[in-house]
Amino acid sequence: MPGYLNILLIIIILLYIIFPFDLLPDFIPIAGWLDDGFLLGILVYYLRRGRWPKFLLRILGNKTYKKLGK
């Protein structure tokens, strides 16, 4: 069972994708979907491989890297 940080990251990603206010608005044809697609790609990576991408763990910091990384 994943830890609370994994569940929290999944919820944050899903809320960002579903929520209508994004960093890049969705009404801009291609640019508006880039941030959603990027986060969806990270989520699919986690669900398929069972671990977060290493660049994301490095961004989150050392303590988080040890808790989330394998």
N, C-alpha and C positions, 0 to 999 in steps of 0.2 A: 504494500500500500504506500502510495507517495506521501511525503511529508506535507505539512501545512503550507510550506513555501511553494511547492509544486502546484497545489490546488489553488493557492492565491494567484500565482502567475497565470494559470489557465483561465480563471475567472476574469482577471484584468484584461487579458487578450480578447476573450469572447465579448466582454462588455464594450471594449473599444471598437470592435468590428461591428457590433449591433447598434451602438449609440450613434445617433445622427450627426453629432458634432465631432469632427476629426481634425487632426493637425492639417491635413490637406482635404478640403471639402470634396464630397463625392460628386457634386454636380459638375466639377471640372472633369471632362471625359476620361482621360487616361491618368493624369497626375493624381486625381482624387482617389484612384483605386490602388496606387502604389503602396501606401502605408498599410492599408488593409491586407493586401496581398503578401507583403513582407511579414506581417505578424501571423497571418494564416500559415505561411510557409514555416515559420518557427514552431507553431503549434503542431503542424503535421509532422515535422522532424521529431519533436518530442514524443508524439503518440506512436510513431513507427519505430523509433530507436530506443525509447525509454530513457533518454537523457537529453538535456538541453544542449544547444550548440556551445562550444567552448568560448566563442567570442562574447556571448551573452553572459556567461558565468564570470568572465574576466571583468566585464562592465559592472556587474553587481557587487564585486569585491571578493576578497579572500575568504571571509567567514561563510558567505553564501556559497562560494565555489565549493568549499569542502562539504557543505550540507547537501547541495543539489547535485554535485558532480559525482561520477562513479569512477 
